[in-house]
Amino acid sequence: MFLVLKRTVKMVNESSKKYFVNTIKEYDQIIDKKQEKLIQEKELTEVKPNQIKKEKEYINKDETYINLKIPSYIDETFFENYRKINETFNIDKEKTIQDFINKYVKEDEYTENKKYEDLKRKLNFEETYKMIGMDETEKNKYIEQNFNEQEKDIIKEFKQKYKKFDISKLKTYLDEQIDRTSPIIYVKVGSKYENYDRINPNIRTIYDDKVYTGMIIIYKSKIYDYSLGWR
């Protein structure tokens, strides 16, 4: 019985060893295949020194050309439009300003503006503080005694519009009339080197980078546009 058992164990051991060896061989074969594949991939991605040398020799250091196919985006009508724009907006600015003054500016406008300016200066802090504490009757009496006829006429104009006398509203009204009758002519231009103040003492030249060509005249809150710009 012992001999049979011993022989069986020996057979089992030999079978186990044989199985183990065969399994190891299979693993070795798999590892060899993977290693071979890795070597091939490395050779494909690796840049060889002689290849670098050949590519360096291929490049001409003196001349490098980039051959790009660039489509044509030129608008054939652009230059024609540009010429028309220049013809339209390339004006004689000095002459245009002088013609504008002759047409729109009246000689008596400075006098009209000055009367509103004078009344506003008269209604300083002291006068305003004094009149705020008065009732309607006291205000009327005070105005009658302390204001000249021109100033009274302006206050009368104001009261016809607002019905009731209010010192704060009167000051706002004066500001509006000063702007309305202002003799100042603002000339906006697109160049920092242009100045037309010499043409008339009431002209104020202003640089505006949004004006491409021509000019803009602002007079009495109205805009007279002789320009082409970025708006």
Secondary structure, DSSP 8 states (H G I E B T S, - for coil): -HHHHHHHHHHHHHHHHHHHHHHHHHHHHHHHHHHHHHHHHHHHH---HHHHHHHHHHS-SS-------------TTHHHHHHHHHHHH---HHHHHHHHHHHH--TTHHHHHHHHHHHHHHS-HHHHHHHHTS-HHHHHHHHHHHS-HHHHHHHHHHHHHHSS--HHHHHHHHHHHHHHT---EEEEES-TT---GGG-TTEEEEE-TTEEEEEEEEETTEEEEEEEE--
